[in-house]
Amino acid sequence: MNRQSITFTKPNDEWLKEMVTNEEYSSKSELVNDLIRQARKQQVQIDWINRKLDRAEKSGFTSLNKQEILKESKSRLDG
């Protein structure tokens, strides 16, 4: 593995230390790697949704653009 040196803000560093102290993770490195894996997985899902939205928009399935679809979806979630 490549070794990196990174700097955290005080609140983030305290949170990382707390997670290690509570034995949620064995080290800050393990936690940071897990957060990166989660972010990468989330990006894959976002990319999939964007491709679906592009196809729907191009197919004529809807006359709404991405921003309008997002706004409508959020309003439906909010009730």
C-alpha positions in Angstrom: 0.0 0.0 0.0 1.1 3.6 -0.6 1.7 5.7 2.4 0.2 9.2 2.5 0.4 12.1 4.8 -2.9 14.0 5.2 -4.1 16.7 7.5 -7.5 16.8 9.1 -9.5 19.6 10.7 -9.7 19.4 14.4 -13.4 18.1 14.5 -12.6 15.5 11.8 -9.5 14.3 13.7 -11.4 14.1 16.9 -14.1 12.1 15.2 -11.6 9.7 13.7 -9.9 9.2 17.1 -13.3 8.5 18.7 -14.1 5.9 16.1 -10.8 4.1 16.8 -11.1 4.5 20.5 -14.6 3.0 20.4 -13.1 0.1 18.4 -15.3 0.7 15.4 -12.0 0.6 13.4 -8.6 -0.5 14.3 -6.9 2.6 12.9 -7.6 5.9 11.2 -6.2 4.5 8.0 -8.7 1.7 8.0 -11.5 4.2 8.6 -10.4 6.6 5.9 -10.1 3.7 3.4 -13.6 2.5 4.4 -15.0 6.1 3.8 -13.3 6.2 0.4 -14.8 2.8 -0.5 -18.2 4.0 0.5 -17.8 7.2 -1.5 -16.7 5.3 -4.6 -19.7 2.9 -4.2 -22.0 5.9 -3.9 -20.5 7.5 -7.0 -21.2 4.3 -9.0 -24.8 4.6 -7.9 -25.0 8.3 -8.8 -23.5 7.6 -12.2 -26.1 4.8 -12.8 -28.9 7.1 -11.9 -27.6 9.8 -14.1 -27.3 7.4 -17.1 -31.0 6.3 -16.5 -32.1 10.0 -16.3 -30.2 10.7 -19.6 -31.8 7.8 -21.3 -35.3 8.8 -20.1 -34.8 12.3 -21.1 -33.6 11.4 -24.6 -36.3 8.7 -25.1 -39.1 11.2 -24.8 -40.3 9.3 -21.7 -40.5 12.7 -19.9 -40.3 16.3 -21.0 -38.5 17.2 -17.7 -34.8 17.8 -17.5 -32.5 16.3 -14.7 -33.0 19.3 -12.5 -36.8 19.3 -12.8 -36.9 15.5 -12.2 -34.7 16.0 -9.1 -36.9 18.8 -7.8 -40.0 16.8 -8.3 -38.5 13.7 -6.6 -37.4 15.7 -3.6 -40.8 17.3 -3.2 -42.4 13.9 -3.3 -40.0 12.6 -0.7 -40.8 15.6 1.5 -44.5 14.7 1.3 
